[in-house]
């Protein structure tokens, strides 16, 4: 299962909007009206808060558990417009589908060397027409399946990647292009590169846990090391959209430390981790070793520019009675975030509507957290 410990030390992200430029991009500064500074103070992260203070409600969907749909590891969650839930299990190299009530629909699990099979599965993207694009084998092959899990075609790329996400129609964003830049926007249908961005360096050449994340229909976000900003890619270039600071300080090259084990960040800096967004709120994880060994989970209101933060030792779940802060994976709608609950950690499941028959060995529970306006 996905855990909050596994989401640390992944620093920064990019919003991506489909565009039409054809050269390598570098970050630019938009006008002041577009740039937002998010300043996290130590006082923001040491306040005890309850789940009922942060969330209006929490809706749970228990995924059906049978021999046909046992999930080993939740690597990625995708929810379509109908509320259907797709789970990419990176451990078993399978994609499972459930309807909005948690009922099992079907799966793609075809390991082999045939035309419609794969050896390894690296990432999954769901298109607007509910086609599944599976990045597999040599990291240069995409296998396309329709909404009924029938194999339709194979697409071969002339570059290697480790993650993908659809931007619009045949336009896709890829991470790890295997070229001079690590990010590429590519038209699959016309086999044309629109643009590349963010050159490889000694600080940014490794696979991230969450390299690209879809935010609603046309916006994606990509992680990028040794930065404390969120970048938006437009038709005319790449822009800094959000700048995240801790006590007025953001990570700079001076904060990067070269060790025998690789690159590290100064323990006095706050690192950005897992990120999600909906229409009204941002959510991201941060960690500062000099403050705490545990991560902080920050919720930021775009409207009021207010901040609420929870941590392992400052969060009390008086709704679900879950022992850890929410494991948020994505944002949907105006004020909802989607997260994972592991049944074996849910001590009072009988008190939660719809979970009275849950067993510790069952599939994960998908939780929808609705933010209380602040």
N, C-alpha and C positions, 0 to 999 in steps of 0.2 A: 504493500500500500504506500501511497504518497504520504510523507510526513513533513512537518515543518522543519525538522532538522536538515532534510535533504534539499531544502530550497535556499540555503544560505550561500553567500559568497559568489553570487551572480549579480553583477553590478548595475548595469544600466540598459536602457531600452530605446526603441525607435517606433514612433507612429509612422505608418506608411500609407500614403494615398496614391492611387494609380495616377500616372503622369506620362509625359511624353518628351523626356529629355534623353540625350544619347551619350553623355559624357560622364566621367567620374565626378562624383559630387563631394563637396565639403560643406560642413555646417556653416550656416549664415545666421545672423541675428535679425529676427523680424522686428517690426515696430513695437513700441512698448506696450501697445494695447493687446498684442498677441502673446507676449512673453509673460509668464506668471512665475513668480518666485515662491516656492514653498519652503518656509523656514521652520524646521523642527527644533524646538527648544527642549532641554532636558526636563523642564517642568511638564511638557506635553506627554512624556513617556513614563512618568512615575506616579500617575494618578490611578487609583483603583476605580474600575468601571464594571458594571454588570451588563449582561446580555440584554436585559430589558431596557436599559438606558440607551444602548446602541442600536438595537433592532426593534422595529415595530412588531415583526413576527418572523418565525422561522418555519418554512414548509419543508417537510421531508418526503422523499420518494425512495422507498426501499426497492432496490433492484431484485428482480426474481432470481432465485438461486436454484439451479438444477445442474445435472452433470454436463449439459450442453453449453452452459454459460458461466462456468466458474471463472472468476477474474482473479488473476494472481497479483498484478500490479497495475494501478491506474497511472498511466503515463500521460494521457491527454483526455480531456472531456470536450465534446462538441455537442451543442444543443441547437437544433434547427428551429425554424419558425413555427413548426407545429408542436414543439416541445419534446420531440423525440430525442433520446439521449444516446450518444455514440461514445463508447469507451475504447480507447487504444490501449491495449495491454502489451507493453514493450517486453515483458518477460516471456510470454507465450507467442509473441508475434501474431496477435489476432486483433480484430476489431469487432466489438459486440454492439448490438443495437437494441434499445429498449424504447417502448412508447412512453408517453408522459406520465403514465401511472406506474412505470417500472416493469411492465410486462415484457418478457423477452420476445424480440421480433426475429432476430437472426444474427449471423456472424460471417465474417470472412476469415478463414483460417486454412490457407492452402499452401503449405510448405512443400516445395518440390522444385523440379526443374522444367516443368511443362510451361506452355505459353501463358497459361492463366494462373501459374503458381509463382512462388517466390522463395528465396532462401532466407533472407533476413528483411525485416521491416523497420524503417528508420523514423518515418513520420506519416501522418494522415491528414488530409484536408477534405472538407466537405464543401461542395459547390452550392450555389443557390438553387440548382435543380436537383439537389440531393444525390449527386454523383460523388463517389468516394475516390479520391486520388491517393494512391498508396506509393510512397517513395520507398524503393526496395532494392534488393540484390546488390549491385555494385555502386549504389548511391547515384546512379545515372539513369535509372529506369523508373518510370511512373506507370503503374498499372491502374486502369480506370474501371470501376465497377458502377453499375447503375443502382437505383434505389432498391432493387430486388436482389442485390448482391450478385448480379450476373456480370461476368467479365466482358468488357466491351472492346478495349484496345490497350496497346502498350505504347508509351511515348518514350523515346530515347533522347536524353540530353547530351550535349557535347561538353558538359562540365559536371563535376561532382559536387553534391550538396548534402547537407545533413538535416535540413528542415525546409518545409514549403508551406505556403498559404495562398489562397486565391484572393486576388484583389478585385478583378472584374472580368467576366467572360473568360477569355483565354489568357488574361494577364495574371502572372503569378510572381510572388516574391519568394526568393530563395536565400538561404543562409549558407555560407561556406562554398563559394563559387569555384574554389580551386584555382582562381586566377590572382591577379594583383590585388583585387578588392574582394572582401569577404561577403558582400551583399550584392545581389543582382535582381533587377526587375526584368522579367522575360516574357515575351509573347509566345506561348506554346504553340498556338495554331500556325502562326506565320514564321516561327523559328527565328525570332528577332529579339536582340537585346535592346531594351529601351535605355537603361542606364545601370551603372554599377556604383558602389559607394563603399567607403570605409576601408582603407587599405590595411592589409595584414601588417602586424608588427610583433615584436617580442611580447607585447602586452595583450594582444587580442587575436590569438590563433587557435583557441581551443573550443571544443564543443560545449555549448551551454545546455543546462537542463531545459530551459524554456527560450529557445532562440527567437521564435516568432509566435506571436499571439494575436488571434483575430479579435478585433474590437468592433462588434456589430457588423455591418455589411461591407464597407469599403476601406476600413481603417485597420491596419495591422501595427504591431509593435514588435521591435526587435531589441534584444539585449546587446549591450556593447560594454566592454570592460573599461575600467579606469576613467569613467565619466560619472557625473552626478546630474545629468540632464536627460530629458526625454525629447526626442527629435521627431519632427514631422517632415515627411517627404512630399513635396508638392511638385507640380509640373515644372516650375521654374527653379527648383533646387530644394535643398534640405535645410530646415529651419529648427532652431532651438525653440521648443514649445513650452517646456517646463524646466525649471532649474531647482533642484532640491538641495537645500543646505541644512547643516546641523549647527545650531548656535551661530548662524551667520557665515559658516565656512562650508565650501564645497570642495570635493576632491580635485586636486591638481597633480601634475606630474611630480611635484616635490613630495607628495604623500605616497608615492609608489616606491616600495622597497624591494630591491633584488636580493633574494636569499638563495641558499644552496638548493632549496626545494622549488624555486621558481619565484614568481612575482607575488608580493603581498602588499596590503594597504596598511598605512599607519594605524595603530590601535586607537588613536584619538579621532579617527574619521568615521563617519557613519556611512555604511555601504548600503546601497539600494539592492533589494532582492526581488523576489517574485512580484509581478505587477498585474493589476487588472483594472478595468475601467468600465463604468456605465455612463449614462447621459449626465448624471448630476455629481458623481463621486469618483475619486481615484482611490485605489487601495494598493499599497505596496509594503513589503517587508524591509526592515532596516536593521542593521546591527552595528554596534560600536563596542569593541572589546573592552575599552577603558570604562564603559558604563555598566555593561552586563554581558555575560556569556550567552544569554538567551536573546533571540530576535525580538523586535518590536513590530507590531502590526498596525500600520497607520491608515486611517480613513480621512480623506481630505474632501471638503465640500467645495465644488467649483463656484457655487453661488455666493456663499458666505465667506469663503476662504478660511473656514474654521477647520481645526484639526482635532480628531479624537484618536487616541492610541491605546492599544492594549498589549499586554505582555503575559508571559506564563505566570508570573507572580502577582499581576495586578488585574487579572480578568476573572470574573466570577460568572459562570454560566447558570443563571437562575431560571432559564427556560428549558434547555436540553439536558442540563446537568452533565455536560461533556467536560472532561478534565483538562482539555487544551483549548487554546484560541482556535477560531475557525481556520481551516485550511482552504483558503480561497483560490479558485482556479480561473475564474473568468467573471466578467460583469455582463449583465443583460438588462435591457429596458432602462427605465428612469433611475431606479434606486435599488436594484437587486444584484447581489453577488452570489455566485454558485460555489459551493464548497463540498468537501468530502467528510463524511463521518464514518469512522471504523467501528463496526458493531461491537467488537470485543472490548472497546473502551467505554461503551455507553452503559453506565451502571443502572440507570433508572429508565430503561427503554419502555417499560410497561406504562409509564406516565405520559409518554409522547404519543399523540394521535397517529394511528396507522403503523406503529412500531411494536405493538404488544406481542406479536408472534416472532419477532426477530431473534435469531440465535447468534452467538458470538462468531460462528464460522461462516455466516452468510456473507453475500456480496456487500460491497460498501453501500452506504446510504448517501444519496445525493441530497444536499441541503440547499435551500434557497433562502438567503438572508436578505430581508427587506429592511433597509436602513431607515431609522427614525430621523426625520429631518433635523438638521442642526446647522 
